[in-house]
Amino acid sequence: MTAVGGWVKKTSGGVSFAVRATPRASRTAITGVMGDGTNVVLKIALAAPPVEGKANAELIAYLAGILSVSRSQVEVIAGKQSKNKIIRVKDKGADEVAAALARFCP
């Protein structure tokens, strides 16, 4: 794995990055980053509740919109029932994903 910007890692078939989701927020948005170096976690507030996969579905849809990919290209590969998640984006470059996410960071 190669880290880009300290938080987006190149993997086979795409890239992955860590997210800390906060459900039941007033609106869905990237609220910042936690950590430093290669241990950076993207903080995302989600308007959906953490019930029956609604928060994960909203997270996937939100990230797909930011990254201009289909929802099927974004998946939660770890932490489906946790606030701490690992997201994989298929068929996108690490530089491209890091730049798109950085544009939405406060």
N, C-alpha and C positions, 0 to 999 in steps of 0.2 A: 504494500500500500504506500502511496506517495501522498503526503499532505500538501494541500494547496491553501495558502492563507491560514494554515493552522487548523482548519475545521472541515474542509471537504477532502475526502480521501478517494483516490482513484482505486476502483476495484474492477474485477473482470466484468465486462458488460455494462459498466456505468460508474457511478460514484455513490458514496454514502457519507452521511454526516449525522451528528447527534443532535437531538432536540429535547428540550424540556417543555412539555405541554402544560398549560394551565387552563382547564375547562371552566365553563360557566362565566366567561368574561363578558363584558358589555359588547365587545366586538372582536372579530378575529384579526390579529395583526402580529407581526414580529415585534417583540418588546425589547429585545437586546440580546446580548451574549454574556455567557458566564465563563470564567476560566481564562487561561492563556496558553500560548504555544500550541501544542497538538491536542490539548485537552479542552478545547473550546466547545461549548454547547449553545446552540441557538435557542433562545427563549421565545415561545410562541403562545399567545393568548388565543383561546378558542371560545367562540360564543356557544357552541354546542355542549350539552352535558355529557359526562362520561358514562352513558347508558347505552347498552346494546350496540356498541361500535359507532355511535353518532359522532363522538369527538374525533375518532380516527378517520372517519369518512370526511369530516370537515377539514381536517389537517391535510389529507391527501388532495382534496379539491383545491384548497388554498395554495398549497405548494405547486400543484400542476398549473394553476393560473399564473403564479409568479414566474415559473420556469418555462412557460409556453410549451408544455408537453401534455399529452393525454393523461387522464387519471390512471390508466392502466400501466403507465411508465413509472409511477410513483408508488412505493410500497413501504409499509412498516415491517422491517425484518426482525426487529427485536423490541420488546416492551409494549406489546399490544394492549396490555392491561395495566400499564404503568405510566407515570408522568414522564419518565425518562425513556426515550425511544431512539432507535437507529433507523434512519430513512435511507432507502436506496432509490436512486433515479437511474433508470435504464437509458442507454443510448445518448448520453449527454457527457460532454467533457467537464473535467473538474474546474478548469478556469472559467468556463461559461456559467456553471452552476454557482460558483463562489461569487462571481461578479453580479449575477442576478439577485442572489440573496443579500449581498452587501448593499445593493441599492435600496432595499427595504428596511435595513437596520437603522434604528434611530441613533 
